[in-house]
Amino acid sequence: MALLAMCLDKKIDVSAAHVNYHHRDQADEEEAYVRQYCQERNIPVFVLSEPFTYTGNFEAAARKWRYDFFADVVRENGFRGVLVAHQEDDLIETFLMQEEKNLIPEYYGLKEEMMYHGMLVRRPLLDHTAAELRQYCQENRIRYYTDITNESDEYTRNRIRHSQVMSMSRQERDMVLHEIRRKNAVMKERRCRVGTMISDEHIILADYRKQEQNDRDALLRMFLDPDNSGQVSLAHLRQIDSILMQKDDFMIPFKEKYIVQDQGKFFLYTEQKEYSDRYECLTDLENADSSFYRIMKGQPGVNAVTVTTDDFPLTVRSFRFGDAIRMRFGTKAVHRFFIDRHIPLYQRKNWPIVVNAAGEIILVPGLGCDISHYSIKPDFNVIQYSS
């Protein structure tokens, strides 16, 4: 309420957005007051008052619900962004929580500006204490509400507020704020320095491994969270880092993608679905259109095969574990070929396998054709597309 009143004092054209979680006895009373206050002053007000259900951490779920609502309001009404009323106490509490948990966040404390799903979020009250804002409301006869759950030390933030922040002198607060600025300056310098290692959305694995732990943390966070959404925890970063430091080939799940390695570089890769393409004749093959392989005129080599009419219909499909091909020197398991040739893990699942009408694997591009389909004048080549 203090933020809204201050905007009106400065004649800033604003609308109001209010979220009612229905988790406190006075929640409906607060909503009614916000509506009345805005109506009396001709302020457009948007209210989310649906029953709020969640799983896991309440604060995290409530924050997402709230900010998603703000983003919808901003987008649908063409607003410039959203102002939120975080103040100095919130800033210090957030920093002390980060320190207590020994976190290395993307940013220490709270940013004055950030982006959330394309929405600008500004915190204009970070240089005001909670006590100063309460006094402002009292002097201007603005009703404000105190969340009763703030009295419980069940939450880490409340415990830190009651045991540390509320009793801090002005000098102690300034010392904490100075430390926050110092740490953020160090973080900014580090990000500028290591950020140059990200080139065309790739990072050279050998160069990554030369960095000290804090630099790797910053680099990996920039790589995985370029929008600074703060959605990647330090624990998750360290798990990924451990694999990057120890393995030369990997497929590390990350959200809907994978972190993969190829030719000494790692990058984000979207896994492709399995495929199975059927061809009735050579003409069909000549007109093949696939994201995973291409068909070329026959040239002798490890991508070539000679076929007869009995082989049709041919199927070109993705690799399946257990695939094997009968060659002149014996039967070869396709996964052993991948290992022997150091084919990156992420390429293996979509490697093309050519199967004839009898269900026999007659060609594995890069390995060769089976013993029955070899000639010096092959009909066609199948070339695997790399990413």
C-alpha positions in Angstrom: 0.0 0.0 0.0 2.9 2.4 0.7 4.3 1.8 -2.8 0.9 2.5 -4.4 0.4 5.7 -2.4 4.0 6.9 -3.2 3.3 6.4 -6.9 0.1 8.5 -6.6 2.1 11.2 -4.7 4.5 11.4 -7.6 1.7 11.3 -10.2 2.9 8.1 -11.7 0.2 6.5 -13.9 -0.2 3.0 -12.4 -2.6 0.2 -12.1 -2.8 -2.2 -9.1 -2.5 -6.0 -9.0 -3.5 -8.0 -5.9 -3.2 -11.7 -5.2 -5.5 -13.3 -2.6 -4.2 -16.8 -1.7 -7.0 -17.4 0.8 -4.5 -18.8 3.2 -5.1 -16.3 6.0 -8.3 -15.3 7.9 -7.9 -11.6 6.9 -7.1 -12.3 3.2 -10.6 -11.4 2.0 -10.6 -8.3 4.1 -7.3 -7.2 2.6 -8.7 -7.8 -0.9 -11.8 -5.7 -0.2 -9.7 -2.8 1.1 -7.4 -2.9 -1.9 -10.5 -2.8 -4.2 -12.1 0.1 -2.2 -8.8 2.1 -2.1 -8.4 1.8 -5.9 -12.1 2.5 -6.7 -12.0 5.7 -4.6 -9.0 6.9 -6.6 -10.0 5.6 -10.0 -7.1 3.2 -10.2 -7.6 0.1 -12.4 -7.1 -3.0 -10.2 -6.5 -6.6 -11.2 -7.2 -9.3 -8.6 -6.3 -13.0 -8.7 -8.6 -14.5 -6.1 -8.8 -18.1 -7.2 -8.2 -20.9 -4.6 -4.4 -21.5 -4.4 -3.3 -25.0 -4.3 0.4 -26.1 -4.4 2.8 -28.9 -3.9 6.3 -28.6 -2.3 7.5 -25.3 -0.9 4.7 -22.8 -0.3 6.8 -19.7 -0.7 8.3 -20.9 -4.1 4.9 -22.0 -5.4 3.2 -18.7 -4.3 5.9 -16.6 -5.8 5.5 -18.3 -9.2 1.7 -18.1 -9.1 2.0 -14.4 -8.2 4.6 -13.4 -10.8 2.9 -15.5 -13.5 -0.3 -13.4 -12.8 1.7 -10.2 -13.0 3.2 -11.2 -16.3 -0.2 -12.0 -17.7 -1.5 -8.6 -16.6 1.5 -6.7 -18.0 1.3 -8.6 -21.4 -2.4 -8.3 -21.9 -2.6 -4.6 -21.1 0.6 -3.4 -22.7 2.1 -2.2 -19.4 5.8 -1.4 -19.1 6.5 -3.7 -16.2 5.7 -4.3 -12.6 6.8 -2.5 -9.4 7.1 -4.7 -6.3 7.5 -3.4 -2.7 10.5 -5.3 -1.5 12.4 -3.1 1.0 15.7 -3.0 2.8 14.7 -5.5 5.4 13.9 -8.0 2.6 17.2 -7.3 0.9 19.2 -8.0 4.1 17.2 -11.0 5.0 17.7 -12.5 1.5 21.5 -12.0 1.8 21.7 -13.5 5.2 19.7 -16.5 4.1 22.1 -17.0 1.2 25.1 -16.8 3.5 23.5 -19.2 6.0 23.0 -21.8 3.3 26.5 -21.1 1.9 25.0 -20.3 -1.5 26.8 -18.8 -4.5 23.8 -17.2 -6.2 23.5 -15.4 -9.5 23.1 -12.2 -7.4 23.5 -11.4 -3.7 20.5 -10.0 -2.0 17.8 -8.5 -4.3 18.3 -6.8 -7.7 16.7 -3.4 -8.2 15.7 -4.6 -11.7 15.2 -8.1 -13.1 13.4 -9.8 -16.0 10.7 -12.5 -15.4 9.4 -14.2 -18.5 10.0 -11.0 -20.6 8.5 -8.8 -17.9 10.5 -6.0 -16.3 10.4 -6.2 -12.5 11.6 -3.1 -10.5 12.1 -2.8 -6.8 12.1 1.0 -6.0 11.9 0.7 -2.2 15.1 -1.1 -1.5 16.5 2.0 0.2 13.5 2.2 2.6 13.3 0.1 5.8 10.1 -1.7 6.8 9.8 0.6 9.8 10.0 3.7 7.6 7.3 2.3 5.3 5.0 1.6 8.3 5.5 5.1 9.5 4.7 6.5 6.1 1.4 4.6 6.1 0.6 5.8 9.6 1.3 9.4 8.7 -0.8 9.3 5.6 -3.6 7.3 7.2 -3.1 4.3 4.9 -4.3 1.0 6.2 -1.8 -1.8 6.0 -1.9 -5.4 7.0 0.7 -7.6 8.7 0.9 -11.2 7.6 0.3 -13.2 10.8 2.6 -16.0 9.4 5.5 -13.6 9.7 5.4 -14.1 13.4 6.3 -17.8 13.2 9.9 -18.8 13.2 9.0 -21.9 11.3 10.3 -20.2 8.2 14.0 -19.4 7.8 13.3 -15.9 6.7 11.2 -15.1 9.8 13.8 -16.6 12.1 16.6 -14.4 10.6 14.3 -11.4 10.7 13.5 -11.8 14.4 17.0 -12.9 15.6 19.2 -10.6 13.5 17.6 -8.0 11.2 15.1 -6.4 13.6 17.8 -5.6 16.2 20.4 -4.2 13.8 21.6 -0.7 14.2 21.9 1.6 11.3 25.6 1.1 11.3 25.3 -2.7 11.2 22.8 -2.5 8.4 25.2 -0.3 6.4 28.0 -2.8 6.9 25.8 -5.6 5.6 24.7 -3.5 2.6 28.4 -2.7 1.9 29.2 -6.4 1.9 26.4 -7.1 -0.5 27.7 -4.5 -2.9 31.2 -5.9 -2.6 30.2 -9.4 -3.3 28.1 -8.4 -6.3 31.0 -6.4 -7.7 33.2 -9.5 -7.4 30.5 -11.6 -9.1 30.1 -9.0 -11.9 33.8 -9.0 -12.6 33.9 -12.8 -12.6 31.0 -13.0 -15.0 32.5 -10.5 -17.4 35.8 -12.5 -17.4 34.5 -16.0 -17.8 31.6 -15.0 -20.0 34.0 -14.7 -23.0 34.4 -18.5 -22.9 30.9 -19.0 -24.2 31.2 -18.8 -28.0 28.3 -19.6 -30.3 26.5 -21.3 -27.4 29.4 -23.7 -27.0 32.1 -24.0 -24.3 35.5 -25.7 -24.9 35.6 -28.5 -22.3 39.4 -28.3 -21.8 39.2 -24.5 -21.1 36.3 -25.0 -18.7 38.4 -27.5 -16.7 41.2 -25.1 -16.2 39.0 -22.7 -14.2 38.8 -22.6 -10.4 35.6 -23.7 -8.8 34.0 -20.3 -8.3 34.7 -19.4 -11.9 33.2 -22.6 -13.1 30.1 -22.0 -11.0 29.7 -18.5 -12.6 30.4 -19.8 -16.1 28.0 -22.7 -15.9 25.2 -20.5 -14.4 25.6 -18.0 -17.3 25.5 -20.9 -19.8 22.5 -22.6 -18.3 20.6 -19.5 -17.1 21.4 -16.8 -19.6 18.2 -14.8 -18.6 19.3 -14.7 -15.0 16.0 -16.3 -13.8 17.7 -17.8 -10.8 16.1 -21.2 -11.4 19.4 -23.2 -11.2 20.5 -24.1 -7.7 24.2 -24.2 -6.7 23.7 -27.9 -5.7 22.5 -28.7 -9.2 25.4 -26.7 -10.8 27.9 -28.7 -8.7 26.3 -32.0 -9.8 26.7 -31.0 -13.4 30.2 -29.7 -12.8 31.3 -33.0 -11.3 30.3 -34.8 -14.5 31.9 -32.2 -16.8 35.2 -32.5 -14.8 35.3 -36.3 -14.8 33.8 -37.6 -18.0 34.8 -36.9 -21.6 31.4 -37.9 -23.1 28.1 -37.3 -21.5 24.4 -36.6 -21.9 23.4 -34.6 -18.8 19.7 -34.0 -18.4 18.8 -30.3 -18.0 15.1 -29.3 -18.1 13.8 -30.4 -21.5 17.4 -30.6 -23.0 20.7 -32.3 -22.5 24.2 -31.0 -22.0 26.3 -33.0 -24.5 29.9 -33.0 -25.8 31.2 -33.2 -29.3 34.7 -32.4 -30.7 35.9 -31.1 -27.3 33.0 -28.7 -26.8 29.8 -29.0 -24.7 26.5 -27.4 -25.5 22.7 -27.8 -25.0 21.0 -30.3 -27.2 17.3 -31.1 -27.7 16.8 -34.8 -27.9 15.2 -36.0 -31.1 12.4 -38.5 -31.3 12.9 -42.0 -32.7 12.1 -42.4 -36.4 11.4 -45.1 -38.9 11.1 -44.3 -42.6 9.8 -46.8 -45.2 11.0 -46.8 -48.9 9.3 -48.9 -51.6 12.0 -48.5 -54.3 15.2 -46.7 -55.2 13.2 -43.7 -56.5 11.7 -43.2 -53.1 15.2 -43.2 -51.6 16.4 -40.6 -54.1 13.5 -38.3 -52.9 14.1 -39.0 -49.2 13.8 -36.0 -46.9 15.0 -36.5 -43.3 16.4 -34.5 -40.5 18.7 -37.4 -39.5 20.3 -38.6 -42.6 20.7 -37.9 -46.4 20.7 -40.3 -49.3 23.5 -39.8 -51.9 24.5 -41.6 -55.1 26.5 -44.7 -54.6 30.2 -44.3 -53.9 32.3 -47.2 -52.5 32.9 -46.8 -48.8 31.5 -47.3 -45.3 28.3 -45.5 -46.1 27.5 -47.6 -49.2 25.2 -50.5 -49.9 24.0 -52.5 -52.9 20.4 -53.7 -52.9 18.1 -55.9 -54.9 14.3 -55.7 -55.5 13.9 -58.4 -52.8 15.3 -56.0 -50.2 12.3 -53.7 -50.6 10.6 -52.2 -48.8 13.6 -50.8 -47.0 13.4 -49.1 -43.7 15.8 -46.5 -42.4 15.3 -46.1 -38.6 17.0 -44.9 -35.5 19.4 -47.1 -33.6 18.0 -49.6 -31.1 20.1 -51.2 -28.4 21.0 -54.7 -29.4 21.3 -53.9 -33.1 24.0 -56.0 -34.8 25.2 -56.4 -38.4 26.8 -59.5 -40.1 30.0 -58.4 -41.8 32.9 -60.1 -43.6 34.9 -60.3 -40.4 32.0 -61.5 -38.2 28.9 -60.1 -36.5 29.4 -56.6 -35.1 27.3 -55.0 -32.3 26.4 -51.5 -33.4 27.0 -50.1 -29.9 30.6 -51.5 -30.0 31.1 -49.5 -33.2 29.9 -46.4 -31.4 32.4 -47.0 -28.6 35.3 -47.9 -30.9 34.7 -44.8 -33.1 34.1 -42.5 -30.2 30.7 -41.5 -31.5 29.3 -38.9 -29.0 26.5 -40.3 -26.8 23.9 -37.8 -28.0 24.4 -38.9 -31.7 24.0 -42.6 -31.1 20.2 -42.8 -30.4 19.4 -41.2 -33.8 22.1 -43.0 -35.9 20.4 -44.3 -39.1 20.1 -48.1 -39.4 19.1 -49.6 -42.8 16.9 -52.7 -42.6 15.6 -54.7 -45.5 12.3 -56.5 -46.0 13.5 -59.6 -44.2 14.3 -57.5 -41.1 18.1 -57.8 -41.6 20.3 -54.8 -40.9 22.2 -54.3 -44.1 23.9 -51.0 -43.5 25.2 -49.0 -40.6 26.6 -45.7 -42.0 30.2 -45.3 -40.9 30.7 -49.0 -40.2 29.6 -50.5 -43.6 27.1 -52.9 -45.1 26.6 -56.5 -44.3 28.4 -59.3 -46.2 25.5 -59.9 -48.6 25.1 -56.4 -49.8 28.6 -55.4 -50.7 29.8 -54.5 -54.3 32.2 -52.2 -55.9 29.3 -50.3 -57.5 26.9 -49.6 -54.7 23.4 -48.2 -55.3 23.4 -45.5 -52.7 25.0 -44.0 -49.6 23.4 -43.1 -46.4 25.1 -40.2 -44.5 24.3 -39.5 -40.9 23.6 -35.8 -40.1 25.5 -34.5 -37.1 24.0 -31.7 -35.0 
